[in-house]
């Protein structure tokens, strides 16, 4: 019987030498004349163990990691083919605490299957949701998604069902589904992991969205910095089309839906839905004024659903298991699961899918294991470069949209970046303003000019020039940007700046240069 050896081809694993490991394993199999095949799976999301090599023994997956190419020969000598003991042996992968305590719904197959095997996908529950959707009316599908409580996982947290119903009810001969895969937030990688590790779940989710709203064409808009994701998604779309999942008759239903993968140039502002639409249309990626909303006049002035990768990839399990099943997870108005992306100065960085409601402290200290340096945690930024910095005093905040908003924070795309006590929060505030200045589309004055003035003001504070006056000026700039910007780039940049000033005032009172030099 052929033994399956799993070696990830996820970008994170490749960056850590997975390709060399796969080559070394291939050579060992040939040299030893073994009956084995290598499966290039996605990542399980435990990046400190990558490259994580798994062997399937008696229907169990035994893991070894992190594996380097130089370790491969010794692994075979130790009995890799039968899950033999070795210092790198981790035991059964599913029993590792980091994985065992998760609630994997959206990421149930990620790292488990061959991403481009439709047979693998179906064997693990794939297409069950789409098959159910095909048997329902559009309104019934929309109601199921609405009742599940699913909200946009891209940052805004807008109810997905309401957006779909708006497009369903909109008039027009042509409607579109646009998947926002322009994942640009610092410390985020969930979209990339899905596209590289389980692309068919995104395709299935988009097809369901098409059936639910009457849209016949979908676009996956991603960034040029994701070459592996682009390659896997493009191949997966071709396979799905050949299998009748996409095309003129989705699963023989007589209802059409097809998908194209489009690549952007990597502008951060194109993560904003209207700038993304402009880019898709071949125009400059500049934010549009709203109204009209994209649900009424979006891509090519047609009704358009714009959802994040994780929002769309969460739909198949909702359709398969029902709205009540999904709604049963979470807290308050935050229902279902959220893929936490733990990064920065942290011991156990990776993806952790769980129901909403864990405290920030539990995520950072227990799951993340504290800092990689072993120093105390000073701050945690949640929600990408536009997210607020939370001090330890706020670590009791539950991971919930409303709970974070109440503390002047945002969940965003659920990226969690950890900083130890050596971080200078004035420098971090300056970086937020500089990031906005560089990435601004330039359409509105508060964002374009405010961020540039913010950098200058932060520099004056750092040099001890009229610190009290300049702290007040920085606060005033933040208020102007927050309430006057056209989109979230300028509107949310004040969050990291103001949170840094509020929670870490000592970092905003440096000694004047002359005094410091004495």
Buried (B, 14 or more C-beta within 10 A) or exposed (E): EEBBBBBBBBBBBBEBBBBBBBBBBBEBBEEEEBEBEBBBBBBBBBBBBBBBBBBBBEEBBBBBBBBBBEBBBEBBEBEBBEBBEBEBBBEBBEEBEBBEEBBBBBBBBBBBBBBBBBEBBBEEBBBBBBEBBBEBEBEEBBBBBBBBBBBBBBBBBEBBBEBBBBBBBBEBEBBBBBBBBBBBBBBBBBBBBBBBBBBBBBBBBBBBBBBBBBBBBBBBBBBEBBEBBBBBBBBBBEBBBEBEBBBEEBBEBEBBBBBEBBBBEEBBBBBBBBBBBBBBEEEEBBBBEEEEBBBBBBBEEBBBBBBBBBBBBBBBBBBBBBBEBBBBBBBEEBBBBBBBBBBBBBBBBBBBBBBBBBBBBBBBBBBBBBBBEEBEBBBBBBBBBBBBBBBBEBBEBBBBBEBBEEBBBBBBBBBBBBBBEEBBBBEBBBBBBBBBBEBBBEBBBBBBBBBBBBBBBBBBBBBBEEBEEBBEBBBEBBEBBBEBBBBBBBBBBBBBBBBBBBBBEEBBEBEEEEEEEE
